[in-house]
Amino acid sequence: MSNENPDISALSFEAALAELETIVARLERGDVPLEESIAIYERGEVLKGRCDVLLKSAEEKVEKIRSNADGEATSTEPME
């Protein structure tokens, strides 16, 4: 991949989401050539997967630090 398209596995959630939003905006405008549309759509799918993985990881961390009214950690129950 070129410098314009960094390795997705190295992107932070914010960077992956920003790039995904850019891709969506470009596709919605409809002025991207077909071959490029396919390429950026495929990258968008991988970016979406990266965001999903990072969100899941964040949810798991939050589950581990749930606390009671006194601020003491009380459980590892899933968030609702």
HUTA-V733897 format. One record per backbone hydrogen bond with DSSP energy under -0.5 kcal/mol. CO is the residue of the C=O (numbers start at 1). NH is the residue of the N-H. Records with the same first field share a line. If there is no record, write none. Layout:
CO=NH / NH
This chain:
2=5
7=10
8=11
12=16
13=17
14=18
15=19
16=20
17=21
18=22
19=23
20=24
21=25
22=26
23=27
24=28
25=29
26=30 / 31
33=37
34=38
35=39
36=40
37=41
38=42
39=43
40=44
41=45
42=46
43=47
44=48
45=49
46=50
47=51
48=52
49=53
50=54
51=55
52=56
53=57
54=58
55=59
56=60
57=61
58=62
59=63
60=64
61=65
62=65
63=66
66=74 / 75
68=71
72=68
75=66
